[in-house]
């Protein structure tokens, strides 16, 4: 006598096993692979952006270190224009300059961290924003040659430029592009 298998459960397949879960890509297309770990180029871009954030905070320190140079520049500019000034006027101008530098440094550091986080999440628009912000920094960097800046400030700005160039380079690698495509629509 031969043993007969038990009848299949109602609505199930003939084997009696549950069907395998369906995998889908983030774009909603079934069967596509899901990228859960950032590729090496995205990780490197994030490290470059974090370095840029730290360097941006260092620029705040350079504004405090360069206060005497800023004071001399303000006095020279006012002398050239023939504008009378007092010590309190110079102090106010230097305080305004340092305050503006601190503000730009903090905003710049926040943008670096935000871009690292968003690009790490696979937001394609963030890659474009990071690239545009880098282009704006390059333009600002080139204009800085028209102004008198200290050697320390110039060195830090070159390091910020290098961090931005590295980040943009890594953001546009093939595996980074695959990362952004895999997260499109998520």
PyMOL commands that place a pseudoatom at each C-alpha (Angstrom):
pseudoatom trace, name=CA, resn=UNK, resi=1, chain=A, elem=C, hetatm=0, pos=[0.000, 0.000, 0.000]
pseudoatom trace, name=CA, resn=UNK, resi=2, chain=A, elem=C, hetatm=0, pos=[1.204, 3.484, -0.745]
pseudoatom trace, name=CA, resn=UNK, resi=3, chain=A, elem=C, hetatm=0, pos=[0.718, 6.383, 1.603]
pseudoatom trace, name=CA, resn=UNK, resi=4, chain=A, elem=C, hetatm=0, pos=[-1.015, 9.396, 0.177]
pseudoatom trace, name=CA, resn=UNK, resi=5, chain=A, elem=C, hetatm=0, pos=[0.089, 12.888, 1.203]
pseudoatom trace, name=CA, resn=UNK, resi=6, chain=A, elem=C, hetatm=0, pos=[-2.384, 14.954, 3.154]
pseudoatom trace, name=CA, resn=UNK, resi=7, chain=A, elem=C, hetatm=0, pos=[-4.577, 17.286, 1.141]
pseudoatom trace, name=CA, resn=UNK, resi=8, chain=A, elem=C, hetatm=0, pos=[-3.221, 20.840, 0.637]
pseudoatom trace, name=CA, resn=UNK, resi=9, chain=A, elem=C, hetatm=0, pos=[-4.549, 23.551, 2.890]
pseudoatom trace, name=CA, resn=UNK, resi=10, chain=A, elem=C, hetatm=0, pos=[-7.344, 25.627, 1.411]
pseudoatom trace, name=CA, resn=UNK, resi=11, chain=A, elem=C, hetatm=0, pos=[-6.000, 28.511, -0.695]
pseudoatom trace, name=CA, resn=UNK, resi=12, chain=A, elem=C, hetatm=0, pos=[-2.356, 27.342, -0.377]
pseudoatom trace, name=CA, resn=UNK, resi=13, chain=A, elem=C, hetatm=0, pos=[0.004, 25.807, -2.877]
pseudoatom trace, name=CA, resn=UNK, resi=14, chain=A, elem=C, hetatm=0, pos=[0.314, 22.046, -3.350]
pseudoatom trace, name=CA, resn=UNK, resi=15, chain=A, elem=C, hetatm=0, pos=[3.490, 21.707, -1.253]
pseudoatom trace, name=CA, resn=UNK, resi=16, chain=A, elem=C, hetatm=0, pos=[1.904, 22.875, 1.982]
pseudoatom trace, name=CA, resn=UNK, resi=17, chain=A, elem=C, hetatm=0, pos=[4.631, 25.459, 2.576]
pseudoatom trace, name=CA, resn=UNK, resi=18, chain=A, elem=C, hetatm=0, pos=[4.070, 29.169, 2.911]
pseudoatom trace, name=CA, resn=UNK, resi=19, chain=A, elem=C, hetatm=0, pos=[5.183, 31.246, -0.088]
pseudoatom trace, name=CA, resn=UNK, resi=20, chain=A, elem=C, hetatm=0, pos=[8.489, 33.084, 0.193]
pseudoatom trace, name=CA, resn=UNK, resi=21, chain=A, elem=C, hetatm=0, pos=[8.249, 36.763, 1.047]
pseudoatom trace, name=CA, resn=UNK, resi=22, chain=A, elem=C, hetatm=0, pos=[8.412, 39.074, -1.929]
pseudoatom trace, name=CA, resn=UNK, resi=23, chain=A, elem=C, hetatm=0, pos=[11.380, 41.417, -2.021]
pseudoatom trace, name=CA, resn=UNK, resi=24, chain=A, elem=C, hetatm=0, pos=[11.109, 44.775, -3.621]
pseudoatom trace, name=CA, resn=UNK, resi=25, chain=A, elem=C, hetatm=0, pos=[13.447, 47.629, -4.324]
pseudoatom trace, name=CA, resn=UNK, resi=26, chain=A, elem=C, hetatm=0, pos=[12.887, 51.006, -2.693]
pseudoatom trace, name=CA, resn=UNK, resi=27, chain=A, elem=C, hetatm=0, pos=[11.386, 52.271, -5.932]
pseudoatom trace, name=CA, resn=UNK, resi=28, chain=A, elem=C, hetatm=0, pos=[8.579, 49.751, -5.540]
pseudoatom trace, name=CA, resn=UNK, resi=29, chain=A, elem=C, hetatm=0, pos=[9.680, 47.375, -8.281]
pseudoatom trace, name=CA, resn=UNK, resi=30, chain=A, elem=C, hetatm=0, pos=[9.489, 43.763, -7.132]
pseudoatom trace, name=CA, resn=UNK, resi=31, chain=A, elem=C, hetatm=0, pos=[12.569, 41.613, -7.356]
pseudoatom trace, name=CA, resn=UNK, resi=32, chain=A, elem=C, hetatm=0, pos=[15.148, 44.405, -7.281]
pseudoatom trace, name=CA, resn=UNK, resi=33, chain=A, elem=C, hetatm=0, pos=[17.893, 44.334, -4.686]
pseudoatom trace, name=CA, resn=UNK, resi=34, chain=A, elem=C, hetatm=0, pos=[17.634, 46.586, -1.693]
pseudoatom trace, name=CA, resn=UNK, resi=35, chain=A, elem=C, hetatm=0, pos=[20.822, 48.482, -0.762]
pseudoatom trace, name=CA, resn=UNK, resi=36, chain=A, elem=C, hetatm=0, pos=[20.861, 48.704, 2.993]
pseudoatom trace, name=CA, resn=UNK, resi=37, chain=A, elem=C, hetatm=0, pos=[24.532, 49.511, 3.600]
pseudoatom trace, name=CA, resn=UNK, resi=38, chain=A, elem=C, hetatm=0, pos=[26.100, 52.620, 2.128]
pseudoatom trace, name=CA, resn=UNK, resi=39, chain=A, elem=C, hetatm=0, pos=[28.800, 51.891, -0.444]
pseudoatom trace, name=CA, resn=UNK, resi=40, chain=A, elem=C, hetatm=0, pos=[32.425, 52.843, 0.322]
pseudoatom trace, name=CA, resn=UNK, resi=41, chain=A, elem=C, hetatm=0, pos=[32.257, 56.043, -1.724]
pseudoatom trace, name=CA, resn=UNK, resi=42, chain=A, elem=C, hetatm=0, pos=[29.297, 57.333, 0.305]
pseudoatom trace, name=CA, resn=UNK, resi=43, chain=A, elem=C, hetatm=0, pos=[31.091, 56.475, 3.546]
pseudoatom trace, name=CA, resn=UNK, resi=44, chain=A, elem=C, hetatm=0, pos=[34.177, 58.350, 2.325]
pseudoatom trace, name=CA, resn=UNK, resi=45, chain=A, elem=C, hetatm=0, pos=[32.050, 61.322, 1.250]
pseudoatom trace, name=CA, resn=UNK, resi=46, chain=A, elem=C, hetatm=0, pos=[30.476, 61.424, 4.705]
pseudoatom trace, name=CA, resn=UNK, resi=47, chain=A, elem=C, hetatm=0, pos=[33.916, 61.366, 6.357]
pseudoatom trace, name=CA, resn=UNK, resi=48, chain=A, elem=C, hetatm=0, pos=[35.041, 64.210, 4.089]
pseudoatom trace, name=CA, resn=UNK, resi=49, chain=A, elem=C, hetatm=0, pos=[31.908, 66.181, 5.012]
pseudoatom trace, name=CA, resn=UNK, resi=50, chain=A, elem=C, hetatm=0, pos=[32.452, 65.606, 8.727]
pseudoatom trace, name=CA, resn=UNK, resi=51, chain=A, elem=C, hetatm=0, pos=[36.035, 66.791, 8.305]
pseudoatom trace, name=CA, resn=UNK, resi=52, chain=A, elem=C, hetatm=0, pos=[34.655, 69.837, 6.500]
pseudoatom trace, name=CA, resn=UNK, resi=53, chain=A, elem=C, hetatm=0, pos=[32.334, 70.531, 9.440]
pseudoatom trace, name=CA, resn=UNK, resi=54, chain=A, elem=C, hetatm=0, pos=[35.223, 70.370, 11.898]
pseudoatom trace, name=CA, resn=UNK, resi=55, chain=A, elem=C, hetatm=0, pos=[37.349, 72.611, 9.678]
pseudoatom trace, name=CA, resn=UNK, resi=56, chain=A, elem=C, hetatm=0, pos=[34.443, 75.033, 9.378]
pseudoatom trace, name=CA, resn=UNK, resi=57, chain=A, elem=C, hetatm=0, pos=[34.398, 75.297, 13.156]
pseudoatom trace, name=CA, resn=UNK, resi=58, chain=A, elem=C, hetatm=0, pos=[38.152, 75.894, 13.097]
pseudoatom trace, name=CA, resn=UNK, resi=59, chain=A, elem=C, hetatm=0, pos=[37.518, 78.922, 10.869]
pseudoatom trace, name=CA, resn=UNK, resi=60, chain=A, elem=C, hetatm=0, pos=[35.669, 80.425, 13.815]
pseudoatom trace, name=CA, resn=UNK, resi=61, chain=A, elem=C, hetatm=0, pos=[38.854, 80.188, 15.856]
pseudoatom trace, name=CA, resn=UNK, resi=62, chain=A, elem=C, hetatm=0, pos=[40.855, 81.840, 13.081]
pseudoatom trace, name=CA, resn=UNK, resi=63, chain=A, elem=C, hetatm=0, pos=[38.537, 84.847, 13.228]
pseudoatom trace, name=CA, resn=UNK, resi=64, chain=A, elem=C, hetatm=0, pos=[39.406, 85.310, 16.911]
pseudoatom trace, name=CA, resn=UNK, resi=65, chain=A, elem=C, hetatm=0, pos=[43.103, 84.824, 16.222]
pseudoatom trace, name=CA, resn=UNK, resi=66, chain=A, elem=C, hetatm=0, pos=[42.975, 87.374, 13.413]
pseudoatom trace, name=CA, resn=UNK, resi=67, chain=A, elem=C, hetatm=0, pos=[41.241, 90.127, 15.387]
pseudoatom trace, name=CA, resn=UNK, resi=68, chain=A, elem=C, hetatm=0, pos=[44.358, 92.326, 15.417]
pseudoatom trace, name=CA, resn=UNK, resi=69, chain=A, elem=C, hetatm=0, pos=[44.704, 91.985, 11.640]
pseudoatom trace, name=CA, resn=UNK, resi=70, chain=A, elem=C, hetatm=0, pos=[41.013, 92.800, 11.246]
pseudoatom trace, name=CA, resn=UNK, resi=71, chain=A, elem=C, hetatm=0, pos=[41.431, 95.874, 13.462]
pseudoatom trace, name=CA, resn=UNK, resi=72, chain=A, elem=C, hetatm=0, pos=[44.354, 97.089, 11.312]
pseudoatom trace, name=CA, resn=UNK, resi=73, chain=A, elem=C, hetatm=0, pos=[42.379, 96.526, 8.105]
pseudoatom trace, name=CA, resn=UNK, resi=74, chain=A, elem=C, hetatm=0, pos=[39.383, 98.477, 9.429]
pseudoatom trace, name=CA, resn=UNK, resi=75, chain=A, elem=C, hetatm=0, pos=[41.605, 101.379, 10.499]
pseudoatom trace, name=CA, resn=UNK, resi=76, chain=A, elem=C, hetatm=0, pos=[43.409, 101.398, 7.151]
pseudoatom trace, name=CA, resn=UNK, resi=77, chain=A, elem=C, hetatm=0, pos=[40.128, 101.386, 5.224]
pseudoatom trace, name=CA, resn=UNK, resi=78, chain=A, elem=C, hetatm=0, pos=[38.713, 104.246, 7.278]
pseudoatom trace, name=CA, resn=UNK, resi=79, chain=A, elem=C, hetatm=0, pos=[41.960, 106.244, 6.904]
pseudoatom trace, name=CA, resn=UNK, resi=80, chain=A, elem=C, hetatm=0, pos=[41.872, 105.773, 3.118]
pseudoatom trace, name=CA, resn=UNK, resi=81, chain=A, elem=C, hetatm=0, pos=[38.307, 107.038, 3.015]
pseudoatom trace, name=CA, resn=UNK, resi=82, chain=A, elem=C, hetatm=0, pos=[39.116, 109.975, 5.279]
pseudoatom trace, name=CA, resn=UNK, resi=83, chain=A, elem=C, hetatm=0, pos=[36.439, 108.969, 7.770]
pseudoatom trace, name=CA, resn=UNK, resi=84, chain=A, elem=C, hetatm=0, pos=[37.072, 110.000, 11.367]
pseudoatom trace, name=CA, resn=UNK, resi=85, chain=A, elem=C, hetatm=0, pos=[36.801, 107.163, 13.872]
pseudoatom trace, name=CA, resn=UNK, resi=86, chain=A, elem=C, hetatm=0, pos=[37.159, 106.378, 17.527]
pseudoatom trace, name=CA, resn=UNK, resi=87, chain=A, elem=C, hetatm=0, pos=[38.357, 103.277, 19.354]
pseudoatom trace, name=CA, resn=UNK, resi=88, chain=A, elem=C, hetatm=0, pos=[34.755, 102.316, 20.056]
pseudoatom trace, name=CA, resn=UNK, resi=89, chain=A, elem=C, hetatm=0, pos=[33.979, 102.532, 16.317]
pseudoatom trace, name=CA, resn=UNK, resi=90, chain=A, elem=C, hetatm=0, pos=[36.893, 100.205, 15.558]
pseudoatom trace, name=CA, resn=UNK, resi=91, chain=A, elem=C, hetatm=0, pos=[35.848, 97.854, 18.378]
pseudoatom trace, name=CA, resn=UNK, resi=92, chain=A, elem=C, hetatm=0, pos=[32.300, 97.731, 17.029]
pseudoatom trace, name=CA, resn=UNK, resi=93, chain=A, elem=C, hetatm=0, pos=[33.515, 96.998, 13.488]
pseudoatom trace, name=CA, resn=UNK, resi=94, chain=A, elem=C, hetatm=0, pos=[35.807, 94.205, 14.715]
pseudoatom trace, name=CA, resn=UNK, resi=95, chain=A, elem=C, hetatm=0, pos=[33.041, 92.742, 16.901]
pseudoatom trace, name=CA, resn=UNK, resi=96, chain=A, elem=C, hetatm=0, pos=[30.684, 92.806, 13.922]
pseudoatom trace, name=CA, resn=UNK, resi=97, chain=A, elem=C, hetatm=0, pos=[33.279, 91.099, 11.737]
pseudoatom trace, name=CA, resn=UNK, resi=98, chain=A, elem=C, hetatm=0, pos=[33.983, 88.397, 14.314]
pseudoatom trace, name=CA, resn=UNK, resi=99, chain=A, elem=C, hetatm=0, pos=[30.272, 87.903, 14.939]
pseudoatom trace, name=CA, resn=UNK, resi=100, chain=A, elem=C, hetatm=0, pos=[29.648, 87.510, 11.225]
pseudoatom trace, name=CA, resn=UNK, resi=101, chain=A, elem=C, hetatm=0, pos=[32.521, 84.996, 11.000]
pseudoatom trace, name=CA, resn=UNK, resi=102, chain=A, elem=C, hetatm=0, pos=[31.115, 82.998, 13.907]
pseudoatom trace, name=CA, resn=UNK, resi=103, chain=A, elem=C, hetatm=0, pos=[27.660, 82.988, 12.321]
pseudoatom trace, name=CA, resn=UNK, resi=104, chain=A, elem=C, hetatm=0, pos=[29.022, 81.817, 8.956]
pseudoatom trace, name=CA, resn=UNK, resi=105, chain=A, elem=C, hetatm=0, pos=[31.170, 79.179, 10.668]
pseudoatom trace, name=CA, resn=UNK, resi=106, chain=A, elem=C, hetatm=0, pos=[28.254, 77.714, 12.608]
pseudoatom trace, name=CA, resn=UNK, resi=107, chain=A, elem=C, hetatm=0, pos=[25.923, 77.768, 9.595]
pseudoatom trace, name=CA, resn=UNK, resi=108, chain=A, elem=C, hetatm=0, pos=[28.651, 76.216, 7.453]
pseudoatom trace, name=CA, resn=UNK, resi=109, chain=A, elem=C, hetatm=0, pos=[29.271, 73.418, 9.978]
pseudoatom trace, name=CA, resn=UNK, resi=110, chain=A, elem=C, hetatm=0, pos=[25.534, 72.705, 10.193]
pseudoatom trace, name=CA, resn=UNK, resi=111, chain=A, elem=C, hetatm=0, pos=[25.325, 72.504, 6.396]
pseudoatom trace, name=CA, resn=UNK, resi=112, chain=A, elem=C, hetatm=0, pos=[28.282, 70.088, 6.271]
pseudoatom trace, name=CA, resn=UNK, resi=113, chain=A, elem=C, hetatm=0, pos=[26.674, 67.787, 8.853]
pseudoatom trace, name=CA, resn=UNK, resi=114, chain=A, elem=C, hetatm=0, pos=[23.247, 68.047, 7.227]
pseudoatom trace, name=CA, resn=UNK, resi=115, chain=A, elem=C, hetatm=0, pos=[24.659, 67.176, 3.808]
pseudoatom trace, name=CA, resn=UNK, resi=116, chain=A, elem=C, hetatm=0, pos=[26.550, 64.195, 5.274]
pseudoatom trace, name=CA, resn=UNK, resi=117, chain=A, elem=C, hetatm=0, pos=[23.396, 62.914, 6.928]
pseudoatom trace, name=CA, resn=UNK, resi=118, chain=A, elem=C, hetatm=0, pos=[21.105, 63.420, 3.919]
pseudoatom trace, name=CA, resn=UNK, resi=119, chain=A, elem=C, hetatm=0, pos=[23.558, 61.945, 1.421]
pseudoatom trace, name=CA, resn=UNK, resi=120, chain=A, elem=C, hetatm=0, pos=[24.055, 59.016, 3.770]
pseudoatom trace, name=CA, resn=UNK, resi=121, chain=A, elem=C, hetatm=0, pos=[20.283, 58.493, 3.653]
pseudoatom trace, name=CA, resn=UNK, resi=122, chain=A, elem=C, hetatm=0, pos=[20.424, 58.314, -0.153]
pseudoatom trace, name=CA, resn=UNK, resi=123, chain=A, elem=C, hetatm=0, pos=[18.671, 61.604, -0.930]
pseudoatom trace, name=CA, resn=UNK, resi=124, chain=A, elem=C, hetatm=0, pos=[19.663, 62.343, -4.522]
pseudoatom trace, name=CA, resn=UNK, resi=125, chain=A, elem=C, hetatm=0, pos=[18.743, 66.007, -4.297]
pseudoatom trace, name=CA, resn=UNK, resi=126, chain=A, elem=C, hetatm=0, pos=[21.193, 66.378, -1.389]
pseudoatom trace, name=CA, resn=UNK, resi=127, chain=A, elem=C, hetatm=0, pos=[24.031, 65.286, -3.671]
pseudoatom trace, name=CA, resn=UNK, resi=128, chain=A, elem=C, hetatm=0, pos=[23.129, 68.129, -6.034]
pseudoatom trace, name=CA, resn=UNK, resi=129, chain=A, elem=C, hetatm=0, pos=[22.808, 70.635, -3.179]
pseudoatom trace, name=CA, resn=UNK, resi=130, chain=A, elem=C, hetatm=0, pos=[26.192, 69.562, -1.783]
pseudoatom trace, name=CA, resn=UNK, resi=131, chain=A, elem=C, hetatm=0, pos=[27.758, 70.036, -5.209]
pseudoatom trace, name=CA, resn=UNK, resi=132, chain=A, elem=C, hetatm=0, pos=[26.226, 73.500, -5.605]
pseudoatom trace, name=CA, resn=UNK, resi=133, chain=A, elem=C, hetatm=0, pos=[27.371, 74.497, -2.105]
pseudoatom trace, name=CA, resn=UNK, resi=134, chain=A, elem=C, hetatm=0, pos=[30.887, 73.349, -2.983]
pseudoatom trace, name=CA, resn=UNK, resi=135, chain=A, elem=C, hetatm=0, pos=[30.805, 75.423, -6.186]
pseudoatom trace, name=CA, resn=UNK, resi=136, chain=A, elem=C, hetatm=0, pos=[29.739, 78.468, -4.160]
pseudoatom trace, name=CA, resn=UNK, resi=137, chain=A, elem=C, hetatm=0, pos=[32.602, 77.855, -1.733]
pseudoatom trace, name=CA, resn=UNK, resi=138, chain=A, elem=C, hetatm=0, pos=[35.064, 77.651, -4.629]
pseudoatom trace, name=CA, resn=UNK, resi=139, chain=A, elem=C, hetatm=0, pos=[33.841, 81.038, -5.888]
pseudoatom trace, name=CA, resn=UNK, resi=140, chain=A, elem=C, hetatm=0, pos=[34.125, 82.490, -2.377]
pseudoatom trace, name=CA, resn=UNK, resi=141, chain=A, elem=C, hetatm=0, pos=[37.602, 80.986, -2.034]
pseudoatom trace, name=CA, resn=UNK, resi=142, chain=A, elem=C, hetatm=0, pos=[38.720, 82.605, -5.283]
pseudoatom trace, name=CA, resn=UNK, resi=143, chain=A, elem=C, hetatm=0, pos=[37.371, 85.988, -4.154]
pseudoatom trace, name=CA, resn=UNK, resi=144, chain=A, elem=C, hetatm=0, pos=[39.319, 85.645, -0.902]
pseudoatom trace, name=CA, resn=UNK, resi=145, chain=A, elem=C, hetatm=0, pos=[42.524, 86.190, -2.881]
pseudoatom trace, name=CA, resn=UNK, resi=146, chain=A, elem=C, hetatm=0, pos=[41.398, 89.769, -3.471]
pseudoatom trace, name=CA, resn=UNK, resi=147, chain=A, elem=C, hetatm=0, pos=[41.367, 90.392, 0.282]
pseudoatom trace, name=CA, resn=UNK, resi=148, chain=A, elem=C, hetatm=0, pos=[44.158, 90.393, 2.795]
pseudoatom trace, name=CA, resn=UNK, resi=149, chain=A, elem=C, hetatm=0, pos=[43.877, 87.207, 4.827]
pseudoatom trace, name=CA, resn=UNK, resi=150, chain=A, elem=C, hetatm=0, pos=[46.199, 85.643, 7.332]
pseudoatom trace, name=CA, resn=UNK, resi=151, chain=A, elem=C, hetatm=0, pos=[48.236, 82.556, 6.485]
pseudoatom trace, name=CA, resn=UNK, resi=152, chain=A, elem=C, hetatm=0, pos=[46.345, 80.509, 9.071]
pseudoatom trace, name=CA, resn=UNK, resi=153, chain=A, elem=C, hetatm=0, pos=[43.001, 81.476, 7.550]
pseudoatom trace, name=CA, resn=UNK, resi=154, chain=A, elem=C, hetatm=0, pos=[44.257, 80.652, 4.063]
pseudoatom trace, name=CA, resn=UNK, resi=155, chain=A, elem=C, hetatm=0, pos=[45.539, 77.238, 5.189]
pseudoatom trace, name=CA, resn=UNK, resi=156, chain=A, elem=C, hetatm=0, pos=[42.225, 76.376, 6.849]
pseudoatom trace, name=CA, resn=UNK, resi=157, chain=A, elem=C, hetatm=0, pos=[40.324, 77.540, 3.749]
pseudoatom trace, name=CA, resn=UNK, resi=158, chain=A, elem=C, hetatm=0, pos=[42.505, 75.333, 1.537]
pseudoatom trace, name=CA, resn=UNK, resi=159, chain=A, elem=C, hetatm=0, pos=[41.773, 72.381, 3.828]
pseudoatom trace, name=CA, resn=UNK, resi=160, chain=A, elem=C, hetatm=0, pos=[38.028, 73.124, 3.656]
pseudoatom trace, name=CA, resn=UNK, resi=161, chain=A, elem=C, hetatm=0, pos=[38.339, 73.297, -0.130]
pseudoatom trace, name=CA, resn=UNK, resi=162, chain=A, elem=C, hetatm=0, pos=[40.088, 69.908, -0.208]
pseudoatom trace, name=CA, resn=UNK, resi=163, chain=A, elem=C, hetatm=0, pos=[37.437, 68.340, 2.045]
pseudoatom trace, name=CA, resn=UNK, resi=164, chain=A, elem=C, hetatm=0, pos=[34.696, 69.670, -0.213]
pseudoatom trace, name=CA, resn=UNK, resi=165, chain=A, elem=C, hetatm=0, pos=[36.455, 68.467, -3.362]
pseudoatom trace, name=CA, resn=UNK, resi=166, chain=A, elem=C, hetatm=0, pos=[36.872, 64.991, -1.854]
pseudoatom trace, name=CA, resn=UNK, resi=167, chain=A, elem=C, hetatm=0, pos=[33.221, 64.861, -0.789]
pseudoatom trace, name=CA, resn=UNK, resi=168, chain=A, elem=C, hetatm=0, pos=[31.964, 65.895, -4.227]
pseudoatom trace, name=CA, resn=UNK, resi=169, chain=A, elem=C, hetatm=0, pos=[34.362, 63.446, -5.916]
pseudoatom trace, name=CA, resn=UNK, resi=170, chain=A, elem=C, hetatm=0, pos=[33.066, 60.544, -3.829]
pseudoatom trace, name=CA, resn=UNK, resi=171, chain=A, elem=C, hetatm=0, pos=[29.420, 61.589, -4.208]
pseudoatom trace, name=CA, resn=UNK, resi=172, chain=A, elem=C, hetatm=0, pos=[29.645, 61.217, -7.982]
pseudoatom trace, name=CA, resn=UNK, resi=173, chain=A, elem=C, hetatm=0, pos=[31.275, 57.767, -8.127]
pseudoatom trace, name=CA, resn=UNK, resi=174, chain=A, elem=C, hetatm=0, pos=[29.447, 54.838, -9.789]
pseudoatom trace, name=CA, resn=UNK, resi=175, chain=A, elem=C, hetatm=0, pos=[28.601, 53.071, -6.543]
pseudoatom trace, name=CA, resn=UNK, resi=176, chain=A, elem=C, hetatm=0, pos=[27.304, 56.350, -5.097]
pseudoatom trace, name=CA, resn=UNK, resi=177, chain=A, elem=C, hetatm=0, pos=[25.056, 56.803, -8.114]
pseudoatom trace, name=CA, resn=UNK, resi=178, chain=A, elem=C, hetatm=0, pos=[23.735, 53.249, -7.586]
pseudoatom trace, name=CA, resn=UNK, resi=179, chain=A, elem=C, hetatm=0, pos=[23.123, 54.150, -3.924]
pseudoatom trace, name=CA, resn=UNK, resi=180, chain=A, elem=C, hetatm=0, pos=[21.057, 57.196, -4.856]
pseudoatom trace, name=CA, resn=UNK, resi=181, chain=A, elem=C, hetatm=0, pos=[19.134, 55.262, -7.528]
pseudoatom trace, name=CA, resn=UNK, resi=182, chain=A, elem=C, hetatm=0, pos=[18.329, 52.489, -5.059]
pseudoatom trace, name=CA, resn=UNK, resi=183, chain=A, elem=C, hetatm=0, pos=[16.896, 55.062, -2.645]
pseudoatom trace, name=CA, resn=UNK, resi=184, chain=A, elem=C, hetatm=0, pos=[14.942, 57.031, -5.212]
pseudoatom trace, name=CA, resn=UNK, resi=185, chain=A, elem=C, hetatm=0, pos=[11.355, 57.367, -4.102]
pseudoatom trace, name=CA, resn=UNK, resi=186, chain=A, elem=C, hetatm=0, pos=[12.044, 56.224, -0.537]
for i in range(1, 186): cmd.bond("trace and resi %d" % i, "trace and resi %d" % (i + 1))
show_as sticks, trace
zoom trace
